[in-house]
Amino acid sequence: MEMTITTPSLLFPAISLLLLAYTNRFVVLTNVIRQLSSVENATSEVLVLRQINNLRLRIQVIRRMQAFGVLSFVLCTLSMFALLIQWPITGQILFANSLILLVISLLFSFYEVNISTEAINIELEKFDARVNSENKQV
C-alpha cells in the first residue's frame, strides 16, 4: 500500500484540537488550584488536602498527555517531510510512531478523566458534610 503526503496530513486537525482540549483542561485546573488556595475553612482542610493531591496527579498526567500529543504532532510532520522528499519507508515508520504516541496520549487522557471523577467525588463529600452539619443544626 502506497502512502501519500495527504495521509499524515489528515491527523493535523485532530491533533491540533486534541492539544487545544488538553490546554483547556490545564487552564481549568490552574483556576481550581487558585480557588483552593483561598479556602480558609478549617473543617474541610482534610478534603482540601485530598483535592490538592488529586490536582497534583492530574497536572502530571496532563503534562504527559500534552508531551505525547506534541511528539505525535512532530513525528506526523516529519513523516510528511519524509514523504515529500521521497523517503516512503521512513515516512511510514514515522507516521506509525506518530499514531502510537497519539494513542498513548489518548490513554493518558482517559486516565485523567478517571482521576477527575475522583476530584468530583471529593467535592461531593464536602457538599455532603455541609448538608449533614446544617441538618444537625436544625
JOFEN-V681911 format. One line per field, one symbol per residue. ss: DSSP state (H for helix, E for strand, - for the rest). A space follows every 10 residues. Layout:
# JOFEN-V681911
ss = ???
This chain:
# JOFEN-V681911
ss = ----HHHHHH HHHHHHHHHH HHHHHHHHHH HHHHHHH--- -HHHHHHHHH HHHHHHHHHH HHHHHHHHHH HHHHHHHHHH HHHH---HHH HHHHHHHHHH HHHHHHHHHH HHHHHHHHHH HHHHHHHHHH HHHHHHH-
